[in-house]
Amino acid sequence: TGYNNLPLREARQRNVAVCNVPAYSTDAVAYMAVTYVMNFSVSLLEQQRMLRQENDRSNFTGPFILPLREIHDGAATIGLIGGAGAIGSRVADICLALGMNVIISSRAGKLPPSHRHANNPKVTVVSDLEPLLRESDYVSIHCPLNDQTRGSFGRTQFEEMKSSAYFINTSRGAIVREDEMIECLRENIIAGAGLDVTTTEPPS
């Protein structure tokens, strides 16, 4: 899906009207982003890997050997890049309900007075990505793909994140420099990544 995947030039040449349906997947995409948060918080993938590949039940029969990361009561912070839009705001709704702190990036450095999170004490709004990346335990992308955002997230941004932090992209794959992301994962610069999108879809 995605407006950017359509041959807009050819459509104009043939007088074919093209429009988007902005609200059709708001909840579904928000739920996906939060699912990644919850998976990472309990090391779910690592637990599955232990059971499936090694039949290793030690994490269940003895002291926990995999980390359990609390997210409630302000124990974790999620940073939402482009988080003032419909999907980012819905992610914020859910994460606030789970007890997380939320940081939203906005070019204006503030939310409109009418925004439902404008005066929430657990929501911080920043215009510069650096504090969001530095303070967040989970960094989630929620901005459109355009000339300004294409390839805008790479090694420089990953290196500003906590080494224990997780990166989540449910927006558009081409926003991220995937080769640099893979290098950073291999070098343990960040703890992990959850991707619902890639630059080439379906992945080759």
C-alpha positions as CSV (number, residue, x, y, z in Angstrom):
1,T,0.0,0.0,0.0
2,G,1.0,3.6,-0.1
3,Y,0.4,6.7,-2.3
4,N,4.1,6.7,-3.2
5,N,3.8,3.3,-4.9
6,L,1.4,4.5,-7.5
7,P,2.4,5.7,-11.0
8,L,1.2,9.3,-10.5
9,R,2.8,10.7,-13.6
10,E,1.1,8.1,-15.9
11,A,-2.2,8.6,-14.1
12,R,-2.0,12.4,-14.7
13,Q,-1.2,11.8,-18.4
14,R,-4.3,9.6,-18.7
15,N,-6.5,12.0,-16.6
16,V,-6.9,9.3,-13.9
17,A,-7.8,10.8,-10.5
18,V,-5.8,9.4,-7.7
19,C,-6.5,10.0,-4.0
20,N,-5.5,8.5,-0.7
21,V,-7.6,7.1,2.1
22,P,-5.7,8.4,5.1
23,A,-7.8,6.9,7.9
24,Y,-8.2,3.3,6.7
25,S,-5.3,1.8,8.6
26,T,-4.7,4.2,11.5
27,D,-5.5,1.7,14.2
28,A,-3.9,-1.3,12.5
29,V,-0.6,0.5,12.0
30,A,-0.6,1.9,15.5
31,Y,-1.3,-1.6,16.9
32,M,1.6,-3.0,14.9
33,A,4.0,-0.4,16.3
34,V,2.9,-1.1,19.9
35,T,3.1,-4.8,19.3
36,Y,6.8,-4.4,18.5
37,V,7.2,-2.5,21.8
38,M,5.6,-5.2,23.8
39,N,7.5,-8.0,22.0
40,F,10.8,-6.3,22.7
41,S,9.9,-5.5,26.3
42,V,9.6,-9.2,27.2
43,S,12.2,-10.6,24.8
44,L,9.5,-12.6,23.1
45,L,11.4,-13.4,19.9
46,E,14.4,-14.6,21.9
47,Q,12.2,-16.8,24.0
48,Q,10.6,-18.3,20.9
49,R,14.1,-18.9,19.3
50,M,15.3,-20.7,22.4
51,L,12.3,-23.0,22.4
52,R,12.1,-23.7,18.6
53,Q,15.7,-24.0,17.7
54,E,17.3,-25.4,20.8
55,N,14.4,-26.7,22.9
56,D,15.9,-24.7,25.6
57,R,13.4,-24.2,28.5
58,S,15.9,-22.7,31.0
59,N,14.2,-19.3,30.8
60,F,11.0,-20.9,32.1
61,T,12.4,-23.4,34.6
62,G,15.0,-21.3,36.4
63,P,15.8,-17.7,37.0
64,F,15.1,-15.5,34.0
65,I,18.1,-15.2,31.7
66,L,16.4,-12.9,29.2
67,P,15.7,-9.3,30.0
68,L,12.2,-8.2,31.0
69,R,11.9,-4.5,30.4
70,E,9.2,-2.8,32.3
71,I,7.2,-0.2,30.4
72,H,4.5,0.8,32.9
73,D,4.6,3.6,35.5
74,G,6.9,5.7,33.4
75,A,9.6,3.0,33.3
76,A,10.0,3.4,29.5
77,T,9.9,6.2,27.0
78,I,8.8,6.0,23.3
79,G,9.9,8.6,20.8
80,L,7.6,9.2,17.9
81,I,9.2,10.8,14.9
82,G,6.4,12.6,13.1
83,G,4.2,11.6,15.9
84,A,1.7,14.5,15.8
85,G,-0.2,12.9,12.9
86,A,-3.1,10.5,13.1
87,I,-1.1,7.3,13.4
88,G,1.6,8.7,15.7
89,S,-1.1,10.2,17.9
90,R,-2.9,6.9,18.1
91,V,0.4,5.2,19.1
92,A,0.8,7.8,21.8
93,D,-2.8,7.1,23.1
94,I,-1.9,3.4,23.6
95,C,1.5,4.0,25.0
96,L,0.2,6.5,27.5
97,A,-2.5,4.0,28.5
98,L,0.3,1.5,29.1
99,G,2.0,3.9,31.4
100,M,4.8,5.0,29.1
101,N,6.3,8.4,28.6
102,V,6.0,9.9,25.1
103,I,8.3,12.2,23.2
104,I,6.9,13.6,19.9
105,S,9.0,15.3,17.3
106,S,7.4,18.3,15.5
107,R,9.0,20.9,13.4
108,A,7.1,23.5,15.3
109,G,8.4,22.2,18.6
110,K,4.8,22.2,20.0
111,L,1.5,20.6,19.3
112,P,-1.5,22.7,18.2
113,P,-3.7,23.8,21.2
114,S,-6.5,21.6,19.8
115,H,-4.3,18.4,19.8
116,R,-5.5,15.9,22.4
117,H,-2.0,15.5,23.8
118,A,-1.1,19.2,23.9
119,N,-1.2,19.6,27.6
120,N,-0.5,16.1,28.7
121,P,2.3,16.1,31.4
122,K,3.6,12.7,30.2
123,V,4.1,14.0,26.6
124,T,7.2,16.0,25.6
125,V,7.4,17.8,22.2
126,V,10.7,18.6,20.6
127,S,11.7,20.2,17.3
128,D,15.2,18.6,17.4
129,L,15.6,14.8,17.1
130,E,18.6,14.6,19.3
131,P,16.9,14.7,22.7
132,L,14.2,12.3,21.4
133,L,16.9,9.8,20.2
134,R,19.0,10.2,23.4
135,E,16.1,9.7,25.8
136,S,13.9,7.1,24.2
137,D,13.9,3.4,24.9
138,Y,11.8,2.8,21.7
139,V,12.1,5.1,18.6
140,S,9.2,4.8,16.1
141,I,8.9,6.4,12.7
142,H,5.6,7.9,11.7
143,C,6.3,10.4,8.9
144,P,5.5,10.3,5.2
145,L,8.0,9.4,2.5
146,N,9.0,12.5,0.5
147,D,12.1,14.3,-0.7
148,Q,12.8,15.6,2.8
149,T,12.4,12.3,4.6
150,R,13.9,9.8,2.1
151,G,17.1,8.3,3.5
152,S,16.9,10.7,6.5
153,F,17.5,8.1,9.2
154,G,20.8,6.4,9.2
155,R,24.0,5.7,11.2
156,T,24.2,9.2,12.6
157,Q,20.7,8.9,14.1
158,F,21.3,5.3,15.3
159,E,24.5,6.3,17.1
160,E,22.5,9.0,19.0
161,M,20.2,6.3,20.4
162,K,20.7,4.3,23.6
163,S,22.5,1.1,23.0
164,S,19.6,-0.6,24.8
165,A,17.0,1.1,22.6
166,Y,14.9,-0.4,19.8
167,F,14.0,1.1,16.5
168,I,10.5,0.6,14.9
169,N,9.4,1.5,11.4
170,T,5.8,1.1,10.3
171,S,5.9,4.1,8.0
172,R,7.9,3.7,4.8
173,G,11.1,1.7,4.3
174,A,13.0,4.2,2.2
175,I,13.0,6.7,5.1
176,V,15.7,4.5,6.6
177,R,19.2,3.8,5.2
178,E,18.8,0.1,5.5
179,D,22.5,-0.8,4.9
180,E,23.5,1.5,7.7
181,M,20.8,0.1,10.0
182,I,22.1,-3.4,9.4
183,E,25.6,-2.3,10.2
184,C,24.5,-0.7,13.4
185,L,22.6,-3.8,14.4
186,R,25.6,-6.0,13.8
187,E,27.8,-3.6,15.8
188,N,25.3,-3.6,18.7
189,I,24.9,0.1,18.4
190,I,21.1,-0.4,19.1
191,A,19.4,-3.4,20.7
192,G,17.1,-4.3,17.8
193,A,14.7,-3.2,15.1
194,G,11.1,-4.0,14.2
195,L,10.3,-3.4,10.6
196,D,6.8,-3.6,9.1
197,V,8.1,-1.9,5.9
198,T,11.3,-2.2,3.7
199,T,12.6,-0.2,0.8
200,T,12.0,-3.1,-1.6
201,E,8.6,-4.7,-1.0
202,P,8.2,-7.6,-1.0
203,P,11.7,-8.1,0.2
204,S,13.9,-9.8,-2.3
